[in-house]
Amino acid sequence: MLLTVDIGNTTVAIAGLRGDRVAFVKKLPSDPALDWTASLQDLLERVEAQGAVLSSVVPALTGPVGEGLNAITGKPVLVVDKTTHTGLDLSGYDTANLGMDRVVDCVAALARYTPPVAVFDMGTATTLSVVDKGGLFRGGMILPGLALSLEALSARAAQLPPITLSTPEGLLGTDTVSCMKYGALYGAAGAIEGIVRRLEEELGPLTVVLTGGNSTLVRPLLSIATAWEPHLTFLGLAEIWKQNNR
């Protein structure tokens, strides 16, 4: 089994893969105060892993999580960074601050779909990553995620309450809470549709891939065709691990 680890701003997600099949997904909070070796050993005590690969957008956690994974597997952990062979052409992009999670998502998408592709990863932030028909990473966009948008709205408007996201029951809210919720959800859906329309004017028809925790709430609201890949990042990490362990 291969352990694939996505260190995000809110959550550290660990998936065990057998080939291309995700056997399990486990999560821990992205907390620098955790004893990561002990926490991972407790979480994965019955898992027999032959290797591990990780990507991270939280540099402070990369080392501690990597050390914990090394203690479990007894082997060096592949940390995906700008020096890692991924097969993705980044020659047209300034990679100084490029989050490797976006690269990983594109690697997975290209292994499954013919470019051009647009990947929306809907987590703490919503990232758009685009690869053109020649396989060149063209860049993308970074937008506030759903929860982040609602938290900002509640924080800056005294009479607006905190909101828990859920599937909308209609188009128009009938109270303050539902108005905020529907605004965030339909606003995100409208943004995706508008961005895709503009992308297709420039790049031609493309495959739109959705992933990330909030994609399950937004995808049913879209009027455009999309592919849904809930484990896209894990699959991309596995693909990169294979490329570097042949």
N, C-alpha and C positions, 0 to 999 in steps of 0.2 A: 504494500500500500504506500502511496505517496501522500505526504502531508503538504497541502497548499495553504498558505496563510496570507490574508489580506489585512494589513494593519491600517485601519482608518481612523478618522478623527474622533469617532465616538466608540467604535467597537473593533476588537480584534477578532476576526472570523477565521476559523480553522476548518478546512474540509479535508476529508480523507477520500482519495480517488483510487479506484481499481480500474485501470485503463481510462476510458472516458466516462465512467460511471461514478457519480458522487455517492459515496456510501453513507456519509454523515456530514453534518455541519454543526459545529459547536462555537459558542461565542463567549468572550470575556470583555469587560469594559476596558477602554484604552486608558488605563490608569498607571502612570509611572511609578506609583508607590507599591504596586503589587510585587511580590516575590515571583517573578515570572517562571523561573525553573520549577519551583514547587507547584505553582498554579497549573502549569501545563502538564506536569507529571500527574497531578490529581485528575485533571480533565481527560487525559488520554491514557490512563493507567492500563487499560485493556487493549490498547491499539498497538499492533505490530507494524511499524513503519520502516521502510527501506531507504527513505530519503525525505528531504523537505526543501521547499522553495517558498520564498516570501517576497512580497512587495510592501512598501511602507510609504505613507505620507506623513508619518510622525517620527522624525529622526531619533528622538529620545528613546523610542521603544524598539528601534531596529536591533540594537545590540543585545538588550536583555531578552527579547523574544527569540532571537537567533541562538543565544546561548542555551536557552531552555530547550529549543528544538534539537540542538546538538546533543544535549544530555539524553534526550529520548531516543534519537536515531543512532547515536554513536558515529555519525558521519558529518562532514562539513555541510552547512546549509547554503543553498544557492540564494543569495540576496540579489534580486533583480535591481540593477541600477543602470546608469548611463553607459557603463562599460560592458554590460551583458549583451551577448549575441541574442537578438530577438527575431531577426529577419525582417523587421519593419524599417522602411526607408524614412529616416528622419532628416534627410539632407536639406529640406526646405523649411525647417523649424528651428528656432532658437531654444535649445534644450536646457538652458541654464536653470530654469525653475519648473521644468516639465515633471508633473507627477507621474511616476511609473505605473500607477494604476490605469492611467489612460492608455499607455502603451500596451499593457497587458490585455486590456479590453479589446484593443484593435487586433492584436495577434490572434485572439480567440475568434473574433468576428471574421477575419480573413481566412481562418481555417475552415469556416462553415459556410460562408457566403461569398458570392462573386462581387468584387468592388465595381462601382463606388459604394461605400457603406458609411452610415452615420450612426454612431453609438451614443445613446443617452444613458448615462449612469446616474441614477437618481438616489442619492444618499444625503448626507449632511449638506453637501453642495450637489447641484446637478451639473454634470460635465457633459459637454458634447465633444466628440472626437470624430474627425472625418478623414477617410482614406479615399483617394480618387481612383479612377479606373486603372491607372498605371501602378497602383500600389504605394503611392507617395502619401505620407501623413501630411495633410494640409493644415492641420490645426483644429480649432474649434471654438468653444465658448465655455465659460464657467458662470453659472447662475446660482443665486441662493436656493438652497433646498426648501422643501415645503415647510418643515418644522422651523427652520431658521427664519423664513419669511414671517410666519405667524408669531414667533417669539419676538421679533423686532417690532411688529405691529402692536402686540400687547404691551411691550415695554415702553413704547413711545406714546401710547394713547391710554390715559388713565382709566377710562370707562370700558375698555375692551379686555375681556377675560382671557386667561390661558386656554388654548384649544387642543383637544385630542383629535387627530385625524381619523376619519372613517369614510366609508363609501357614501357618496351623496345620494339622497333620496329623491332628488329632483334637480332642476336647473337653478331655481331661485330660492335663496334662503328666506325663511319666514320669521327669523329672530336673529339677534346679533351673532350668536355663536354659529348658526348655520350659514349666515352671510359671510362670515370670515372664512369658514371651512370651504364653502363652495367657491369663494373668490380665489383661494389658494389653489384648489384642485383644477377648476376650469381655467384659471389663469395659466397654470403650468401646461395644461393640454393645449390651450390656444397658442402659447409660446412655441411649443414643439411643432404644431401644425404650421405656424407662420415661418419658423426657421427652415423647416423642411421644404416648404414651397420655394423659398428664396434659394436654398441650396440646389434644388432641382433646376431652377432657371440657369444656374451657373454650371452645374456638373452633369445634368441630365438625370434620368430616373435612377434612384438609388434604393438600397435596402436600408430600412430604419430598424435598428436593434435597440430594444429597451432592456435595461437591467437595473439592479439596485432595489433597496427595500421599498421605496415609494412608487416604483413602477407598477405594482399591482393595483394601486389606487387610481393611477392616471390613465393607464392603457385602455380601460373600458370606455373612457370619455373621449377617446380620439376618433376622428372620422377618417384617418388615413391608415393604410395597411402597415403593420409593424410585426417584427419577430420579437418574441420574448425569450430571453435567456437568463433565468434567475441565477445561474451559477457561472456566468460568463467570465468573471475574474479568476475563479478557480480553474476553469478550463484553459484560460490563457496562461496561467502560471504553469500548469501541467505541460502545455505545448512548449513553453520556453525551457522547462526542465529537460524535456526530451531532446530539444535542439542542442543542449549543452551537455548531454550525457550519452551521445551516440558512440 
